[in-house]
Amino acid sequence: MTQIDSPSTAPGTDGTAAPGPSAGLPQGLPRPWLVADIGGTNVRFGWLDAGAAAIEHVATMAAASHAGPAAAAAIYLQQVAQKLGSRYRAPRAGAFAVATAVGGDRVELTNSHWAFSRRAVQRELGLQALLVLNDFEALALSLPRLKGTQIRPFGAAPVPVTSAAAHGTLAVIGPGTGLGVAGLVPTRHGWVAVPGEGGHASLAASDDFEAALLAAVRHHHVHVSAERLLSGIGLPLLHAAVAHVLGQAAAPLSTVEIVERGLGRHDAVCSRTLDSFCALLGGFAGNVALVLGARGGVYIGGGIVPRLGERFFASRFRERFEAKGRFQDYLQAIPTALITDTLAALTGAALALEQHDR
């Protein structure tokens, strides 16, 4: 759920530009805007100046190198001020997309040491308003503005989104440090993001090999969620389970090592791990499509799948996405696509600001 504080009484490395919101500006939230995508590993900041049509001055920082978002944002704003010189104006409003569930004032990142008070960060940065939303809520909000150059279809390309009212529900799934899931529902008033914790739903097997994988994991974890295996923190566990089921010895490896060795195909266990990852992800994505009725399309975000390159598009992902028995025809009609732009969530954070108080 999106959270935004009312106006407070507090005083007032270059990156690839991401598409920004349209020129329409909500009353009460003047620019410049500070937007951020805060994940378990990295935080990305972006800047949307008055009259600008695109997010600029994008910078990525390692979360572990900073005490929290206020400290990291202060350094980022110093960099922007140096670049803009006399043209710099302090940000008036901000939107932070965070990799955790959002409820009250206290925000605690699921896969990071960062924890903070929204009100305290707003005061420290001197913002009139600070909106905090789930990172996949922000990524979902970016979907209507993704261009053909920012996605790669797996099968038929999604129909371009011309308006919310004329389009179906969309869904986004993202294996990154964790596994995010969100929906985007069209209404006559615009798009409404539906955040959730779908990554923690139980993972299902579709064949005997996958059933054996889940059984192996259950020796260590009572509940095997989708995130437990389909994420950066989960891929090493999936690798260990694959080795166990194949009856092969395998040394513990990091996610990066598993991907590199699997893509090279010289390591049979890592290669099979990537195959299982893509197939399980396809089955899970099909489940999300059915639950949300995402007939407008299912998009794959996060940082892992883009690293797989052609291996992903040669995988059983789409086959397993459609393999839902009597509803196979239903799923065959739903387009799927990979989001290739890693900065897309910044666009969604800006759209959240734009839609606020419309």
N, C-alpha and C positions, 0 to 999 in steps of 0.2 A: 504493500500500500504506500502511496506517495504521502510524505509528510512535509509540511511547510510551516515554518514559524511566522507569526505575524511580525510586522516591522518592529525592530528593536530600537532602543534609545541609545545604542552605541554610536560613537562618532564614525563620522565618516572617514629549449634548444630547438629551435625551429623544428617543425615536423610537417608532415603532409597534411594539407588542409582537408577537412571533412566537410561535406555539404551541410549547410546550416539551415535554420528555419527561414520562412518567408519574411517579408518586410513587416507584416502585421505584428504589432507590439501590444501586449496586454497592459491595461492601465495599472499603475502602481508598481510595475517592475521595469524601471528604466534600465537601459544599458549604460556601461558595459556589463556583460555577463561572464561569470567564471563557471565553467563546467568541468566536471571531473568524472572519470570512470575508475573506481577504486576496487581493485581485485585482490586476491589473496597474495599475489606476488608483486604486481606493479600497480602504480597509479598513473593515469594519463590525465593531463590538464589541457584545456583549450580555452580560447578567448573569443568572445563575440562582441565586437565593438558596435557602437551606434551606427546604424545604416549599413552594416556589413551583411553580406548574403552568405558568408561561409565562415566556419570556425577556423581561426588562425592560431599561430604560435603554439602548436601542439608540442607537448614535451612529455616524456615518459621518465618516471623515477621509480627506483626500487623501494617498495614499502618498508622493507627491513632497515633501510638507511635513515628513516625518519621516525620521530616519536609518535606522530599522528598526522591527520590530514591538515590541521591548521599550520603545523610546522612546515610540511611539504608545500602547501599552498603559498605560504609566505615567501619561500625561496623562489617558487615559480613566478610570483607577482613581481619580485625584484628583477628577474630576468626580463619579463615583459616590459617593465618600466625602463630598463636600460635600452631595450630595442626601440621603444616608442619615443623616448625622450620627452620633449615638451608636450607631445600629443597624448601622453599617458593620463588616464583618469582612473581612479580607484574603482573596482567593480562595485556595482550597486546591488546586484542579486546573483545568486549562485544556485547550481543544481548539482548534487553529488549522487552518482549512481554507485551503490555499495553492494558488495558480494555477501549479502546476508538478508535475513528477513527484517523488515522495518516496522517498528511499532511505535513506542514512545520516544522520549527524548534521548534515551541511552541507546547507542548503536555499537554493537560488538560484531566485528568481522568473523565469519565462520572459520576461515582458513588463514588468519593473520593475527598478529598480536595487537592490532589496532582496535581501540575501543574509545569512544568519545561521546560527549554531550553535544547535541545539535545546537542548542542555545549558546553553549560556550564557544563553539567554533564560529557561530554567526557573530558573536561579540568580538572575538579575536580578529576576525577578518573585516569587521566594520561593515557588514552587509545589511541592507534593509530587509532582505528576505533570503532564507536559505531553504531550499527544497531538497529533501533526501528521499531517494527512491531506490528500490531494489535494482541491481545492475541489469537483470534480465527484463525488468519492466522498462528500463531505458532502451535496451536493445530491441525490445518489441516495438517501442514507439519509433524506432529508426526505420522499420520495415517499409512504411509507405513512401519513404524518400530515397530508398536505395535505387541506384541507377544500374543499368546493365553492366557497367564496368566494375561494380562493387559486389557482384554475385556471379556464381557459376552454376547453372542448372544441372541437376542430376536427372536426366530425362527431359520432358517437355518444360520449356521455360515458364515461370509464373506470369500470369497476365499482369501488365503494368497497372499500378494502383492509381486511378484517376480521382477517386473520391471515396470516402469511407462508406457512404450510403450505398454505393454501387458495387461494393466488394464484399467478399466473404471473410469470415474469421481467419486470422493468421496465427501461426505458432512459431516459436523459436526455441531451439534446444542448443545448449552450448557446453561441450566438454572442454573445460579449461583446468584451472587448479581444482575446482569442484565441477558440479554439473548443474547448470541453470536451466530452468524451464519457465516460459511465460506465454500468455496468449494476448491477442490484440483483437478487440471486438469493434466492428463498425457500428456507429450510431448516427443519427441525423445531426448530432451536435459535434461530431468528430470521432476520433479514435479513443477508445478506453482500454488501457493496458490491464491485464489480469495477471499479477505476479503470484507466485506460489513457491512451494518447495517440492516440486515434482521430481527433482533429482533424488529425493529420499524415498520415493515410492519403491516398492519391492520389484526386483528385476526378475523377469520370467525367462525360462529356457524354452527353446523351440525344437530341440532335437536331443538325442541321447548324450552327445558330447557336451553340449551346454549344460544339461542336467548334471553331468558329472563334475563340471567346473563349479557350479553353484554348490554342490554337495561338498566339494573340497574346501571351498571358502567358508562354509558353515561350520567347519571344524574350529574356526578361529573367530567367526562373527555370527551371532545368533540371527541377525537380520542382514540379508544381502540386498542392499539398495542398488539402484542404478548407478549412483555416484560411487559406490564402493568399488566398482570395476571400470566405469566409463568416465574417467577423469584423470587428471595428472597425478593425483594422490592415489588413484585406484589402479592405474596401469601396471605398476610393479606387482600388485596382488594378483591381477589377472594373469600376468606372466608366470608367477609362481604356481598358480592353479593349472595353467596349461602344461607346464613342465610335469606337475604331479600326475595329471591324467594321462599324459603321453608316456609316463614312466621314465622320464629322462632327468638327469641331474642338471641343475641350472643355478648358477651363482646369482645372488640378488643384484638387480640392475635398476638404475634410475629410469624414469620415463624417457628422458632424452636418449639414453643408451638403447633402450628397447626399440624406439622408433628408428634410430640410425641403423641398428643391426637388422631390424625387420625389413627395412626398405632395401638393404643390401642383399637380402635373401640368402646370405651365407650362414645365418643362424636360424635353424629350423624352428626352434621354440619361439623366438622373437617374431618370425614371419607368421607362424600360426597364431600368435597373440594378436597381431594386427588384424588378421583375418577375422578372429573371434570378436575383436573390438568393433569392427565395422558391421558385422552381422548383428551383434547384440544391440548396437546403436540403432540399426534399421528397425529391428523389432520394437524397441522402446519408442522410437519416433512414430511408428504406426499406431502404437497405443495412445500416444499423446494426441495424434490427429483424430482418433476416434473419440476420445474423451472430450476434446474441445470442439469437435465438429469443424476442424480447421480446413475447410474446403477451399479456402483462398490460397493455401500453400503452407508448407512447413520448411523453415529455414534452419540451417545448422550454423551456429556461431562458435565462439570459443577459439582457443589457440592451438588445440591439438590437431583437428582434422585438416586444416590448411597445410600442416607439415607433411601430411601423408601424400599430397599431390595426386598423381595418377593412380596410385594404389587405392585410394578411396573410390575413385570413379570406376575402377575395375573390380570392386568388391561386391559382396552380396547385400550391401546396404539397401538398395532399392528393391531387390527381390524380397528381402525380409520385411521391408516396410509394407509391401502389398500383401504379404502372406497372412491374411486374416480370415481364411475360410469363406463363409458366405458374404463377407464384406470386402472381398478382394476387388470387385469392380468399383466399389465406392472409393477405395484407396488408390486404385490405378488412375483415377481422375484427379487426384490431388498432386500438384507439382511440388517438387522438393528442390532446394538449391543451397549451395554453400555460400556463406557470407565471406568474401575474401578481404573485405576492408576491416582491419582490426580497430579502426577508430569509430565504427558505426555507433557505439553506445553514446558517444559524445553528442551525436546528432539527436538521438532520442532524448537525452537530458535537456538539450536546448528546446526541443518540441514540447517537453513537459512544462518548461517555463512559459513558452508561447501560449499554450492552451490554458494555463492557470488563469482563473478569473475571467474567462471569456464570457 
